[in-house]
Amino acid sequence: MPVIGSYRYSLDDKHRVRLPQRSNETLGATPVMSAGVGGRVNIMSFEMFLKQHPQFENPDLYNEEKQDVSTELFDKVFWLEPDSQGRVVIPQKIIDFFGIENEVVFVGKLSYIEMWPAKDYDAREELINKNNLSVMLKKLSEELNA
């Protein structure tokens, strides 16, 4: 079953946080956390991660630009291993890079989950109002129907 909706959680003193309900079904047995765009962290199955990045399965070892991109990407990819209570450790590198303080917001996106530093998510929510949302949904509808 896909994960939808948003969920706010606090990190404990060991940087652990519980993943949203139904995450196991969506993320499978081998979930990973990776840097995303716009200050987001993506959480997905490893299989989905590979589908998103097929260009790295057969890397061009002598192309410096491609190597720089892959270094930045893979430097911020981590296996997630939930404990018996469904908590995962947020790596210090992710905490530092994304400026995560003590709270995160998970947003279910059907086949994967976004994780936001709560302060960034809250700032974004302040910018979105009913009119902005209507414009965004209309644009999405037009793109889908084009």
N, C-alpha and C positions, 0 to 999 in steps of 0.2 A: 504494500500500500504506500502511495507517495506521501511525502511530508509536505504539508501546506501550513500557512499561517506564520505568525511570529511568536517567539518565545524569549523572554528575558531571564538570564540566569547570572548569579554571582559566582565568581571564581573563589575557591577556598584558598587557604594559605599555601597549598602545594600547587596552585595554578590548575586545579582540576575543576571540571564543569560537567554537568550532566547533559547529554545530547537529548534533543526532543524525542518524545514518544514516537514510535514507529520508525525511528532512524535505522534500526538494524535491518528492517525489510528493504529500505531504500538503498542503504550503503553497502549491504552485503557483508561478507566475511573479511574483506580487506579494504577498509576505508582509509583514505588519505586526506590530509589537509594541505592546501597549497595556496600560494598568494594569488589573489584575483585582481580585478581592475577596480579602480575607484575606492580604494581603501577597504575592500572586502576580502575575506578569506573564503575560499571554496572548500567544501567538504563533500567528497564523492567516493564512489567505489573506485578501486584501482583500475578496473576495466574501463570505466568511463573516462578516467584520467588519460589512459592510453589512447582512447578514441579521440580525445580532444587534442592530443599532441603526437600524431603519427609520424611527424617529420623527425622526431628524435629517436625513433626506433632504429634507424639506419643513419647515424649522424655523419655529417661531413666534418671529419676531424681536422681538416686543414682550412676551414673557412672561419676566420677569426670572429666575424660578426655573429655567425650562427652559434659559435661556441660561447660567446659572451651572453647571448640570449639564453642558451640552455643552462649556463652556469647560474644565472640569476633565477631562473625558474626552479631548477632542481635544488638549489641552495635553500629554498623555502618550501620544500615538500616533505611532509612527515607522515609516517604510518600512525594511525590512531588505534590504540588497543584499549577498548573499554574495560574497566575493572568490573567486579561482580555487582557493583551498584550502578553500572552504566555510565560512569564518569570517565573522561579522558583528560590527559594532561595537555595543556596548551604550552607548546615549547617556548622557552624564553626568547628565542629569536623572533617568533611570531609576535609575542607580547611587545617586544621592543620595537620591531619594525612598524607595526600597525598602531602603536600607542595605546594598547589595551590597558585599562586601569583595573577596576575590580568587577565590572559588569560587561557582559556581551549580549547581543541580540542575535538569535538564529532566525533566519527566514527560510522556510521551506519552499523550494522551487521545483516541486514534483520529483525530478530525478536526482537532485543534489540539494545541498543546504549552503546558504551563505551565512557567514558569521561576521558580525560588525562589532567594532568597539561601540559600546552603548552611547557614548557621547557623540559619535559620528552619526549613528542611526537617528538619535534624537534631533540633531541639527538638520538632517535631511527631512525628517518628518515635519519639522517646523516650516519648511519651504513648500511642502506639498499641501495643497488645499483641495477642496472639492472641484474647483474650476480647473486647476492644473491637472488633477487626476483625469477629469473628463477629456481634456485635450490630449493627454498621453494615451488614453484608451482609444480615442477616435483615431489617432495616428497609427496605433498598432492595428486596429481593425482595417484601415485603409491599406496598410502594408500587406496584411494577410490576404486581402481580397484583390490585390493588384495582379 
